[in-house]
Amino acid sequence: MANSAEIDKEFIRLENISKTYVSGDLPIGILKNVNFSISKGEKIAVVGASGIGKSTLLHILGTLEHPDSGRLFFHGEDILSLSDERQAKIRNGKIGFVFQFHYLLPEFNAIENVMMPALIAGKDKKKAYERSYELLCRVGLDKRIRHNVVNLSGGEKQRVAIARALVMKPYIILADEPTGNLDRKNSMEVHNLLEELNKEFNTTMLVVTHNMELASLMDKQITLKEGSLVLV
């Protein structure tokens, strides 16, 4: 049996992950037998040109998309072999997502959006509220808790999205261009916040980004070259 140090070293592992798309009649290999491990608490940036498969890799890690072949291990368990229902529970409870366009629910206020993953998981409503309140205060939105999200700025919306990603105490945060729609000031604030939260909660992070300032804050930078991961 692996000891705790070995488990932390390969907290998440991709094994021979391959993915091909078909454009017309032409198959395009995006990922080719990718093998990669992520350690607990590690911060990783996936960088490179558009269209090389960065978001595909993130979606596979988040079980939003399945590879053509290969295995994905969380804590030694191949989650791709599980039922769709079980994968959905892991996705909601153990994976936090932050996207460029937020995907907040416009009919709800900030704290209701943050609470949503916990409510979907059937958590106690009072505890979900308390956890969400603490996180919104932590990301600097203590005065925006009951504001409808349509009335928040872009930077504030992304902070709500980050709080929502953390509410279930996930294994990993997957962020796809989290500052892509923000000006430089708000981008830097989000950069610094992600770094602070990683240190504070020992939260593992994988960030897809074109922003090299954000990438430089990560422990490791990787890119895709001819379908394989390469350290930058």
Secondary structure, 3 states (H helix, E strand, C coil): CCCHHHHHHCCEEEEEEEEEEEECCEEEEEEEEEEEEECCCCEEEEECCCCCCHHHHHHHHCCCCCCCEEEEEECCEEHHHCCHHHHHHHHHHHEEEEECCCCCCCCCEHHHHHHHHHHHCCCCHHHHHHHHHHHHHHCCCCCCCCCEHHHCCHHHHHHHHHHHHHCCCCCEEEEECCCCCCCHHHHHHHHHHHHHHHHHHCCEEEEECCCHHHHCCCCEEEEEECCEEEEC
